[in-house]
């Protein structure tokens, strides 16, 4: 597997990653097999696009005992409501979704956080247009809290 440095993070990630939305509908056993396959192939980067609770729970179980083998990118400012993956800029919903993501993945940190659904800077409220902002508290909290390591 080819590995690359990810931006300024210093993290070494596989050129091929797991886009976990494709795991929706898989059993925990099927998810575990996919994770085993990824490890054998040298894949170490995982993008947690979906906030589907069952998916995250299955991935959390598959990560048990091997969390350190993966670089996990979590999506911030997105939540699961009424069986739908939704964008939000609501601070309380963002914090709750972030904490739920950690709980379901059975981890105490994400390696990378990405503010989800940013198509154009002009669509962001002015308070979000700066590097560290109160609209996504996990980002701000990450400066002092190890639950969030890179942006």
C-alpha positions in Angstrom: 0.0 0.0 0.0 1.2 3.5 -0.8 1.0 6.0 2.1 1.0 9.8 2.0 1.3 12.6 4.5 -2.0 14.2 5.1 -1.6 17.9 4.7 0.0 19.6 7.8 -1.2 16.9 10.2 1.9 14.7 9.9 -0.4 11.7 9.7 0.5 9.0 7.3 -2.6 7.7 5.5 -3.1 5.0 2.9 -3.7 6.2 -0.6 -6.9 4.1 -0.5 -9.4 4.7 2.3 -12.6 3.4 3.6 -15.7 5.4 2.8 -17.9 3.9 5.4 -21.3 4.8 4.0 -21.0 1.7 2.0 -21.2 -0.3 5.2 -24.8 0.7 5.8 -27.0 -2.4 6.0 -24.1 -4.7 6.8 -24.2 -6.9 9.9 -21.6 -6.4 12.6 -19.9 -9.6 11.3 -19.8 -8.3 7.7 -18.4 -5.0 9.0 -15.7 -6.9 10.9 -14.8 -8.8 7.8 -14.5 -5.5 5.8 -12.2 -4.0 8.5 -10.1 -7.2 8.6 -9.7 -7.0 4.8 -8.7 -3.3 5.0 -6.0 -4.1 7.6 -4.6 -6.9 5.5 -4.5 -4.6 2.5 -2.7 -1.8 4.5 -5.7 0.5 4.5 -5.6 2.8 7.5 -7.8 5.8 6.6 -11.5 5.8 7.3 -14.0 8.6 6.5 -17.1 8.4 8.8 -19.4 10.2 6.3 -22.6 8.6 7.6 -24.1 9.4 11.0 -26.3 6.3 10.9 -26.2 5.0 14.5 -26.2 1.3 13.5 -23.4 1.7 11.1 -21.3 3.6 13.7 -22.1 1.0 16.3 -20.9 -1.9 14.0 -17.7 0.0 13.1 -17.1 0.7 16.8 -17.3 -3.0 17.5 -15.0 -3.8 14.6 -12.5 -1.3 15.9 -12.2 -2.9 19.4 -8.6 -3.6 20.2 -7.3 -2.0 17.0 -8.4 1.7 17.1 -4.8 2.8 16.8 -4.5 1.1 13.4 -6.8 3.6 11.8 -6.9 7.3 11.1 -10.5 8.3 11.4 -12.0 11.4 9.8 -15.3 12.4 11.4 -17.8 14.8 10.0 -18.8 17.7 12.1 -21.9 19.9 11.9 -24.0 16.9 10.7 -26.5 15.0 12.7 -28.9 12.0 12.5 -32.5 13.1 12.8 -35.7 11.2 11.8 -33.6 8.5 10.0 -31.8 11.2 7.9 -28.3 12.6 7.8 -28.7 16.3 8.1 -26.4 19.4 8.1 -26.6 21.7 11.1 -24.9 24.8 12.4 -26.7 24.5 15.7 -24.1 24.4 18.5 -26.0 22.0 20.8 -26.8 19.6 18.0 -23.2 19.7 16.8 -21.8 18.9 20.3 -24.4 16.1 20.8 -23.6 14.5 17.4 -19.9 14.7 18.1 -20.2 13.0 21.5 -22.6 10.4 20.0 -20.0 9.7 17.3 -17.3 9.0 19.8 -19.6 6.9 22.0 -20.8 4.7 19.1 -17.3 4.3 17.6 -16.1 3.3 21.1 -13.2 5.8 21.0 -12.3 8.9 22.9 -10.9 10.8 19.9 -11.1 11.4 16.2 -8.0 12.0 14.2 -9.5 14.5 11.8 -12.6 16.6 11.9 -14.2 17.9 8.8 -17.0 20.5 8.8 -19.6 18.8 6.6 -21.6 20.4 3.8 -19.4 23.4 3.1 -20.0 24.0 -0.6 -19.0 27.7 -0.6 -17.5 30.0 2.0 -20.2 32.5 1.3 -22.8 30.1 2.6 -21.2 30.0 6.0 -22.2 32.5 8.6 -19.4 35.1 9.3 -18.6 33.6 12.7 -17.7 30.3 10.9 -15.4 31.9 8.4 -12.4 32.0 10.7 -10.1 29.0 11.4 -11.4 28.3 14.9 -15.0 29.1 15.5 -17.8 28.7 18.1 -20.3 27.2 15.6 -18.4 23.9 15.7 -17.4 23.6 19.3 -15.6 20.2 18.8 -13.1 22.2 16.8 -12.7 24.9 19.4 -12.7 22.3 22.2 -10.1 20.3 20.3 -7.5 22.9 21.0 -7.6 21.8 24.7 -9.4 18.5 24.4 -7.7 15.4 23.0 -11.0 14.1 21.6 -10.3 16.0 18.4 -6.7 16.1 17.0 -6.7 17.8 13.6 -8.8 19.9 11.3 
